[in-house]
Amino acid sequence: MLKLFGRERPIHEILGSGKVADILLWRNKAISGAHFIGMMGIWFLFEVAEYNLVTFFCHVTITTMLVVFIWSNGARAFNWTPPNIPVIQLEESMLYKDLCEKVNFFMLTLINIACGNDIIHFCLTLLAIELLAMIGNYVSTPNLLFIVLVCMGTHPHLYEKHEAKVESLVDLINQKVFEIYKTLNENIISKIPKWPKKTD
C-alpha cells in the first residue's frame, strides 16, 4: 500500500518517538486533551478576549503572590503547613547569562516578598505589577514581539557604541530612583504601622 509522502517509517518514529510524539498522536488521551484545551484557552485569551501578554503575566504573578502570601501568613497564624515552593531557576547560557541571573533574582525576590510578613512591601509590589498590567493593556502581543525584536537588533550595537554615556545615564537614574524611594520611605512608608510579628 502506497503511504502518504512516500514515507517508509511509522509516523511515531518520524515525530521523534518521544513524549512529543505521544502527545501529538494522542497515545495518552488525558495529557493530549489537557494540551489541546490549554492551547484553546490561550487562543481564546489572546484572540477572542483580546488579553495582552504583559497583562496576562502580571495578573498571573499577582494571583500567585496573593495565594502564597495568604498561605504563608495563614500557616503562621493557624499552624497550617507552610507552602513548599520549589526554587525555579532558568538555566544560564553563555549568551543570556546576565539576563538569566536577573530573571532568577527577580523571581526569588517576588517569592521572598510573598512569603514574608511585610504587608507594606507586599502591597507596593502588587501595586507596581498592577500598574505594569494597566500599561500592558495598550501594548498588543504582536507589537510587544516587534518591540522586543527591534530592541534585540539595535540595543547591543548602540550600547557598544555609546557605552560610557549609557553607564553614566543608568548610574544617574539609579541615584534618582534611590533618592525618591528614600524620601518616600522616610515620609510615608516608615510612618505606616506594621503588623505585630507573631512570637513563638
C-alpha positions as CSV (number, residue, x, y, z in Angstrom):
1,M,0.0,0.0,0.0
2,L,1.4,3.4,-1.0
3,K,1.9,5.7,2.0
4,L,1.5,9.4,2.1
5,F,4.6,11.4,1.0
6,G,6.3,8.1,0.2
7,R,7.3,7.6,3.8
8,E,8.7,4.2,5.0
9,R,8.9,4.7,8.7
10,P,5.9,4.9,11.1
11,I,4.6,8.4,12.0
12,H,5.6,7.9,15.7
13,E,9.2,7.3,14.7
14,I,9.2,10.3,12.2
15,L,7.9,12.5,15.1
16,G,10.9,11.5,17.3
17,S,9.4,8.5,19.2
18,G,9.3,10.6,22.4
19,K,6.8,12.4,24.6
20,V,6.0,15.0,22.0
21,A,5.1,12.2,19.5
22,D,2.9,10.5,22.2
23,I,1.1,13.8,22.7
24,L,0.6,14.6,19.0
25,L,-0.6,11.1,18.3
26,W,-2.9,11.0,21.4
27,R,-1.3,7.9,22.9
28,N,-2.1,9.4,26.3
29,K,-5.6,10.9,25.9
30,A,-5.6,12.8,29.2
31,I,-2.3,14.6,28.6
32,S,-3.1,15.3,24.9
33,G,-6.6,16.5,25.8
34,A,-5.1,18.8,28.5
35,H,-2.6,20.3,26.0
36,F,-5.4,20.8,23.4
37,I,-7.7,22.5,26.0
38,G,-4.7,24.6,27.1
39,M,-4.0,25.7,23.6
40,M,-7.7,26.6,23.1
41,G,-7.7,28.6,26.3
42,I,-4.6,30.5,25.2
43,W,-6.1,31.2,21.8
44,F,-9.4,32.4,23.5
45,L,-7.5,34.7,25.9
46,F,-5.3,36.4,23.3
47,E,-7.5,36.3,20.2
48,V,-11.1,36.4,21.4
49,A,-10.9,38.1,24.8
50,E,-8.0,40.3,23.4
51,Y,-5.9,39.7,26.6
52,N,-2.4,41.2,26.2
53,L,0.7,39.1,27.1
54,V,2.1,41.6,29.6
55,T,-1.2,42.0,31.4
56,F,-1.7,38.2,31.4
57,F,1.7,37.6,33.0
58,C,1.2,40.5,35.5
59,H,-2.2,39.1,36.6
60,V,-0.8,35.5,36.9
61,T,2.0,37.0,39.1
62,I,-0.4,38.9,41.3
63,T,-2.6,35.9,41.8
64,T,0.3,33.6,42.6
65,M,1.7,36.2,45.1
66,L,-1.7,36.6,46.8
67,V,-2.1,32.8,47.2
68,V,1.5,32.4,48.6
69,F,1.1,35.4,50.9
70,I,-2.3,34.2,52.3
71,W,-1.0,30.7,52.7
72,S,2.3,31.7,54.3
73,N,0.7,34.1,56.8
74,G,-2.2,31.7,57.4
75,A,0.3,29.0,58.2
76,R,1.9,31.2,60.8
77,A,-1.4,32.3,62.3
78,F,-3.3,29.0,62.3
79,N,-0.5,26.4,62.4
80,W,-1.1,25.2,58.8
81,T,1.6,23.5,56.8
82,P,3.6,26.3,55.2
83,P,3.9,26.3,51.4
84,N,6.8,24.3,50.0
85,I,7.8,26.5,47.0
86,P,10.3,24.9,44.6
87,V,13.2,27.1,43.5
88,I,12.7,27.7,39.8
89,Q,15.8,28.9,38.0
90,L,16.4,29.5,34.4
91,E,19.5,27.6,33.1
92,E,22.2,30.0,32.2
93,S,23.8,30.0,28.8
94,M,26.8,32.0,27.7
95,L,24.7,34.3,25.6
96,Y,22.0,35.1,28.1
97,K,23.9,34.6,31.4
98,D,23.3,38.1,32.7
99,L,19.6,38.1,31.7
100,C,19.0,34.7,33.3
101,E,20.7,35.9,36.6
102,K,18.4,39.0,36.6
103,V,15.3,36.9,36.0
104,N,16.2,34.4,38.6
105,F,16.9,37.2,41.1
106,F,13.6,38.9,40.2
107,M,11.6,35.6,40.8
108,L,13.3,34.9,44.1
109,T,12.6,38.5,45.3
110,L,8.9,38.1,44.4
111,I,8.7,34.8,46.3
112,N,10.5,36.3,49.4
113,I,8.1,39.3,49.4
114,A,5.1,36.9,49.1
115,C,6.4,34.6,51.9
116,G,7.3,37.4,54.2
117,N,5.1,39.3,56.7
118,D,5.9,42.8,55.5
119,I,2.5,44.0,54.2
120,I,3.8,47.3,53.0
121,H,6.4,45.9,50.6
122,F,3.8,43.3,49.5
123,C,1.2,45.9,48.7
124,L,3.7,48.2,46.9
125,T,4.9,45.3,44.8
126,L,1.3,44.3,43.9
127,L,0.6,48.0,43.0
128,A,3.7,48.2,40.8
129,I,2.7,45.0,39.0
130,E,-0.9,46.2,38.5
131,L,0.4,49.5,37.0
132,L,2.6,47.4,34.6
133,A,-0.5,45.4,33.7
134,M,-2.5,48.6,33.0
135,I,0.3,49.8,30.7
136,G,0.3,46.3,29.1
137,N,-3.3,46.8,28.1
138,Y,-2.1,49.3,25.5
139,V,0.6,47.1,24.0
140,S,-0.7,44.2,21.9
141,T,1.2,40.9,21.7
142,P,2.4,41.4,18.1
143,N,3.6,44.9,19.0
144,L,5.4,43.6,22.0
145,L,7.1,41.0,19.9
146,F,8.0,43.6,17.4
147,I,9.5,46.0,20.1
148,V,11.5,43.1,21.6
149,L,12.9,42.1,18.2
150,V,13.8,45.7,17.4
151,C,15.5,46.2,20.7
152,M,17.5,43.0,20.3
153,G,18.6,44.2,16.9
154,T,19.6,47.7,17.9
155,H,20.4,47.9,21.6
156,P,23.6,45.9,21.7
157,H,25.1,47.9,18.8
158,L,24.0,51.3,20.4
159,Y,25.3,50.2,23.8
160,E,28.7,49.2,22.5
161,K,28.9,52.5,20.5
162,H,27.9,54.7,23.5
163,E,28.9,52.6,26.4
164,A,30.3,55.4,28.6
165,K,27.3,57.6,28.2
166,V,24.8,54.8,28.8
167,E,26.7,53.7,32.0
168,S,26.6,57.3,33.4
169,L,22.9,57.7,32.5
170,V,22.0,54.5,34.2
171,D,24.0,55.4,37.2
172,L,22.2,58.8,37.4
173,I,18.8,57.2,37.1
174,N,19.7,54.7,39.8
175,Q,20.7,57.5,42.1
176,K,17.4,59.4,41.4
177,V,15.3,56.4,42.0
178,F,17.1,55.6,45.3
179,E,16.6,59.2,46.4
180,I,12.9,59.1,45.6
181,Y,12.5,55.8,47.4
182,K,14.4,57.1,50.4
183,T,12.2,60.2,50.6
184,L,9.0,58.1,50.3
185,N,10.3,55.6,52.9
186,E,11.1,58.4,55.4
187,N,7.9,60.5,54.9
188,I,5.3,57.9,54.2
189,I,6.2,54.2,54.3
190,S,8.0,54.2,57.7
191,K,5.0,56.0,59.3
192,I,2.5,53.3,58.4
193,P,2.0,51.0,61.4
194,K,3.2,47.4,60.8
195,W,1.5,44.2,61.8
196,P,2.9,42.8,65.1
197,K,5.1,39.8,64.5
198,K,4.0,36.6,66.0
199,T,6.2,35.5,68.8
200,D,6.8,31.7,69.2
